[in-house]
Amino acid sequence: MVLVRDVMNRTVFTCEKNLNIVKAASIMVERGIGSLIVVDNNKIVGVITNRDIMKAVARGEDLSKLEVKDIMTKKVITISASNTIEEAVDLMLKFKIKRLPVVEGDKLIGIVTVSDIIVVEPKIIQNLASLLSIKLSGYKAG
């Protein structure tokens, strides 16, 4: 049985809720990541993704005047490092998310993504492919 702690990335990029959106986007581009976990006094208060930023752009909002707190997702689904990756997949599918912050108590200790899981568990690729909008006809896990 593979646990979340076995596949999670221990390097998690965070930001404060008052950070300007343009700066948040710059951090994501520099780091090659699709999200930042938003913290306030070391507690998770949200998550901002590249998709959140694209939605603000599509609405015609002035990004120079927006802060992360203005467009972040406030309800953050998390998982414990001691959960199985199957439980992580279940949460991802249920909430249609690709990333799960990993917590111990209320402390952020890592992040697990669809990509992290795919690397170690090819038999669940088909389920995760639906989150990535990938059609894998004829795929047989090996």
Backbone torsions as a table, in degrees:
resi	resn	phi	psi	omega
1	MET	NA	124.5	-179.5
2	VAL	-93.3	130.8	-179.5
3	LEU	-100.6	159.7	178.5
4	VAL	-55.3	-40.8	-178.3
5	ARG	-60.7	-24.3	-179.2
6	ASP	-76.6	-21.1	-175.0
7	VAL	-121.3	-12.0	-175.2
8	MET	-68.7	156.0	174.2
9	ASN	-94.0	125.9	-177.9
10	ARG	-82.6	-11.7	175.9
11	THR	-91.9	112.4	-179.2
12	VAL	-120.8	128.1	179.0
13	PHE	-91.3	128.4	-177.0
14	THR	-123.2	167.1	173.6
15	CYS	-149.6	165.7	175.9
16	GLU	-86.7	154.6	-176.5
17	LYS	-67.3	-21.1	-179.1
18	ASN	-90.3	4.2	179.9
19	LEU	-67.7	138.9	177.2
20	ASN	-65.1	143.2	-177.8
21	ILE	-60.1	-40.0	-179.7
22	VAL	-61.5	-41.8	178.2
23	LYS	-66.2	-41.3	178.2
24	ALA	-60.5	-44.2	178.9
25	ALA	-62.5	-40.3	179.1
26	SER	-62.4	-40.8	178.0
27	ILE	-62.6	-44.2	-180.0
28	MET	-61.8	-43.0	179.9
29	VAL	-65.5	-47.0	-179.7
30	GLU	-58.3	-40.2	-175.7
31	ARG	-89.7	-10.1	-178.7
32	GLY	66.9	39.9	-178.3
33	ILE	-122.7	161.5	-176.9
34	GLY	-105.0	1.6	-179.1
35	SER	-160.0	162.1	171.9
36	LEU	-129.9	137.5	174.1
37	ILE	-84.6	128.6	-176.8
38	VAL	-93.5	126.9	-177.8
39	VAL	-123.7	152.1	174.2
40	ASP	-140.1	118.0	-175.2
41	ASN	53.5	44.5	178.1
42	ASN	63.7	16.4	175.8
43	LYS	-111.4	140.8	177.6
44	ILE	-70.8	124.7	177.9
45	VAL	-119.9	-6.1	179.9
46	GLY	176.5	-179.1	174.1
47	VAL	-143.3	139.9	175.6
48	ILE	-121.4	132.0	-178.0
49	THR	-117.7	165.5	176.3
50	ASN	-60.1	-30.6	178.1
51	ARG	-66.3	-39.9	176.4
52	ASP	-59.3	-41.9	-179.8
53	ILE	-67.1	-41.4	179.0
54	MET	-62.8	-36.9	177.5
55	LYS	-63.2	-40.9	178.7
56	ALA	-64.5	-39.5	177.2
57	VAL	-62.8	-45.9	-178.5
58	ALA	-62.5	-31.2	177.9
59	ARG	-78.9	-6.3	179.2
60	GLY	80.1	20.5	-178.9
61	GLU	-73.1	150.4	177.6
62	ASP	-83.7	101.6	-175.1
63	LEU	-62.7	-27.3	-179.5
64	SER	-66.6	-18.5	-179.1
65	LYS	-103.8	-3.5	-177.7
66	LEU	-96.2	144.5	172.3
67	GLU	-109.2	160.9	-178.6
68	VAL	-51.8	-42.9	-177.3
69	LYS	-59.9	-22.6	-177.7
70	ASP	-73.0	-26.7	-175.4
71	ILE	-129.7	-1.0	-177.7
72	MET	-68.3	157.7	171.0
73	THR	-82.9	124.3	-175.0
74	LYS	-88.1	-29.7	179.8
75	LYS	-89.9	103.2	-175.8
76	VAL	-102.2	123.9	176.3
77	ILE	-85.8	127.7	-179.5
78	THR	-123.3	170.7	178.2
79	ILE	-142.8	154.9	177.4
80	SER	-87.1	149.8	178.3
81	ALA	-63.4	-23.1	-178.1
82	SER	-86.2	-5.0	175.1
83	ASN	-72.5	158.9	176.5
84	THR	-81.5	160.7	177.7
85	ILE	-69.9	-24.5	174.7
86	GLU	-63.3	-38.9	176.5
87	GLU	-66.7	-35.8	176.4
88	ALA	-63.5	-44.4	179.1
89	VAL	-61.6	-43.1	178.7
90	ASP	-57.0	-44.2	178.8
91	LEU	-65.1	-42.7	179.9
92	MET	-60.8	-43.4	179.8
93	LEU	-68.9	-43.5	-178.5
94	LYS	-61.1	-42.9	-175.3
95	PHE	-101.5	2.1	178.9
96	LYS	54.6	52.1	179.1
97	ILE	-124.9	155.8	-176.5
98	LYS	-108.6	-7.0	-176.7
99	ARG	-137.7	140.1	176.3
100	LEU	-129.6	118.3	171.2
101	PRO	-64.7	140.1	179.8
102	VAL	-103.8	128.4	-177.0
103	VAL	-124.7	154.4	171.0
104	GLU	-124.4	108.0	-168.7
105	GLY	67.7	-120.9	175.3
106	ASP	-111.5	14.2	-179.1
107	LYS	-96.1	128.4	177.4
108	LEU	-73.3	122.3	-178.0
109	ILE	-122.8	-6.1	-179.7
110	GLY	176.2	-173.3	175.9
111	ILE	-146.3	142.4	176.1
112	VAL	-122.7	135.9	-177.6
113	THR	-121.8	166.7	175.4
114	VAL	-53.6	-44.3	-178.4
115	SER	-61.8	-39.7	178.6
116	ASP	-60.3	-41.6	-176.9
117	ILE	-72.6	-40.9	-179.0
118	ILE	-57.8	-37.7	-178.2
119	VAL	-61.0	-38.6	-174.5
120	VAL	-99.8	-16.4	-176.0
121	GLU	-133.3	74.8	-177.8
122	PRO	-61.0	-22.9	-178.5
123	LYS	-69.1	-14.8	178.6
124	ILE	-106.4	11.1	178.7
125	ILE	-57.7	-41.8	-176.2
126	GLN	-58.4	-42.8	178.6
127	ASN	-65.1	-44.1	-178.6
128	LEU	-71.3	-26.0	-179.8
129	ALA	-57.8	-31.0	179.7
130	SER	-64.4	-31.4	176.9
131	LEU	-70.4	-28.8	-177.6
132	LEU	-96.6	3.1	-178.5
133	SER	58.0	42.7	179.7
134	ILE	-110.2	135.9	175.0
135	LYS	-102.4	122.0	-177.3
136	LEU	-117.3	58.9	-178.2
137	SER	-62.6	134.0	178.5
138	GLY	79.2	0.6	179.9
139	TYR	-68.8	132.8	174.8
140	LYS	-124.2	117.2	-179.7
141	ALA	-63.0	145.1	-176.3
142	GLY	-121.1	NA	NA
